[in-house]
Amino acid sequence: MFDLDSALTRSPLPPFFPLSPSPPLSPPPKKKRQATYNTVPEWPHKASAFVMFPDVHSACRAASVLRDQTAVDAVEMFDRASLVQCERDEAMARLCPDMSGAAPSAAALLIECRGESAEALESRIAEVRRSLNGAGLPFGPTPEDKKALDAYAFTTDAATCKTYWDVRKGLIPIVGGAREAGTSMLIEDVACPVDRLADMTVDLADMFQRHGYAEASCFGHALEG
């Protein structure tokens, strides 16, 4: 018969049985992940135009035409409410006098073309103008004050282009600075198919009015909806 007490007396065991540590488990090898960015070249030759439309549907239709038919580099849309904010910038108001007195439904597109050479830039500008003129769209600040597309020329002047794009980039703080004291500023990104951009913009403006957001505005990238 096995006597456990005698065995422990003869060969006392330590209070803890040491366990041989097993080697640490190595983490599984990480799989290499790869991302590909489709970048655009930063060509040295650039030109911008700020084009007014009597209604947002025409402006959004123009954006869709540019997306489908040209190699335009950038298109930004401004609804009437955002144009009111743009007027607060003196340089912008001077460059785009049609903003003042524009129809309640008016909108504008800020269009940029780029090229690796002056000739390539001119070719892209011609393509944009040809496509817009071919679409039969109305231009001008009101339905009554119709203008030719030539009234909104592309410019390569660095100071003018900087004014256009500084105002676009600064619209959020401009809108925020104009709000009533004690109120909060809400920013929301929305997207839709490009061919529904006008409908969405009109619906949003109607919703703003119905719910008492009188100073709300819609602006942003127009090429992707």
Stockholm file with secondary structure:
# STOCKHOLM 1.0

chainA/1-225         MFDLDSALTRSPLPPFFPLSPSPPLSPPPKKKRQATYNTVPEWPHKASAFVMFPDVHSACRAASVLRDQTAVDAVEMFDRASLVQCERDEAMARLCPDMSGAAPSAAALLIECRGESAEALESRIAEVRRSLNGAGLPFGPTPEDKKALDAYAFTTDAATCKTYWDVRKGLIPIVGGAREAGTSMLIEDVACPVDRLADMTVDLADMFQRHGYAEASCFGHALEG
#=GR chainA/1-225 SS CCCHHHHHHHSCCCSSCCCCCCCCCCCCCCCCCCCCCCCCCCCSEEEEEEEEESSHHHHHHHHHHHHHHCCCCEEEEEEHHHHHHHTTSHHHHHHCGGGTTCCTTCEEEEEEEEESSHHHHHHHHHHHHHHHHHTTCCBSSSSSSCBCGGGSCCBCCHHHHHHHHHHHHTHHHHHHHHSCTTCCCCCCCCCCCGGGHHHHHHHHHHHHHHTTCTTCCCEEECTTC
#=GC SS_cons         CCCHHHHHHHSCCCSSCCCCCCCCCCCCCCCCCCCCCCCCCCCSEEEEEEEEESSHHHHHHHHHHHHHHCCCCEEEEEEHHHHHHHTTSHHHHHHCGGGTTCCTTCEEEEEEEEESSHHHHHHHHHHHHHHHHHTTCCBSSSSSSCBCGGGSCCBCCHHHHHHHHHHHHTHHHHHHHHSCTTCCCCCCCCCCCGGGHHHHHHHHHHHHHHTTCTTCCCEEECTTC
//
